[in-house]
Amino acid sequence: MAYQAGGRRPAPRPVPEGLEAQAYLQDYALLLDAVPFPSLVVDHRWDVVLANGAFETLFRAVAPHPTAMPGDNFLRFVLFHPDAGTILGAHEAGWCLPMLAQFKTILESYGHDHELQSIRREIAQDPIMEAAFRQGLPHWLRAVGEEGAQLDGAVRLLLHPDPLLGATECRVVGETPKTLQDMGYARYTLVLRAAPRPAPAPAPRRSRRPGGLGAHLTVVPAPEG
């Protein structure tokens, strides 16, 4: 059944007010779980409000992390979890930079949100991630165009744990009914392609600095010193 993701998180998840709103989410969870593709409902912070069993299956092998589990906050997972690149193929250009662009836009609208400010501080603590956010992201957007940061309709690479799927493409489909939108939520579904491509050769292992994923970013050179 679709679950309301839990676990350790940097801030409490807001609960919709009113019995009718809560009942709607319970029914929507049943609908979500009937979808065969990974699907999730998030708030403006990318806190995961609902996610279905297919989403849980996709990320079942992810190692525990105190603040960046995919079922807690998907933005944090993409940016900060060391295992993100093992599932989200072409991680830097396909997932990390678009999510950084999403975060930049959200921060402009919700600049006083404590959780978003916490994410911003974590980015700033990683010199390469910070350079990517300040210098690499504008350069990348000029190269790919603003549509490169759009999620709805984007085709992304997934490295699915199911060996029958393996390395396959998915299309990100945004489909948010008005009731969810009025609650401040958005829904995204990863529609898996029917014909998966052969898995690419594994990338060389890189050492990671504790607490960040900046080592995987190549849009900007590593700072000297």
Secondary structure by P-SEA (a helix, b strand, c coil): ccccccccccbbbbccccaaaaaaaaaaaaaaaaccccccccccccccccccaaaaaaaccccccccccccccaaaaacccccccccccccccccaaaaaaaaaaaaaaccccaaaaaaaaaaaacaaaaaaaccaaaaaaaaccccccccccbbbbbbccccccccbbbbbbbbbcaaaaaacbbbbbbccccccccccccccbbbbccccccccccccccccc
